[in-house]
Amino acid sequence: MQPLGVRDLRLYMSVSNPFMFTRSDFHGYNPEGYTTAGISGIGSMPGLNAGSEPINRTIAFGINMNF
């Protein structure tokens, strides 16, 4: 890399939430879900996914170069 004037070169990749482990009968977007009426409310339904956002998977690539 010396002909281009590059002294150091670093390539990197970062992944957040690459996998989602759930039971085989789960078909929703977010295993954490939410409750419709508070944790101890009568209408509480832990794990209900009616309208909850899916968990984001983030992949980032980068290059660091020093000249």
Residue pairs with C-beta under 8 A, 6 or more apart in sequence:
1 7
1 9
5 67
6 65
6 66
6 67
7 66
7 67
8 64
8 65
8 66
9 63
9 64
9 65
9 66
10 63
10 64
10 65
11 61
11 62
11 63
12 61
12 62
12 63
12 64
13 59
13 60
13 61
13 62
14 58
14 59
14 60
14 62
15 57
15 58
15 59
15 60
16 56
16 57
16 58
17 55
17 56
17 57
17 58
18 57
20 31
20 55
22 31
28 47
28 49
28 52
29 49
29 52
29 53
29 54
29 55
30 49
30 52
30 53
30 54
30 55
31 47
31 55
32 47
32 52
32 55
33 46
33 47
33 48
33 49
33 52
34 48
34 52
35 41
35 44
35 45
35 46
35 48
36 43
36 44
36 45
36 48
36 50
37 43
37 44
38 44
39 46
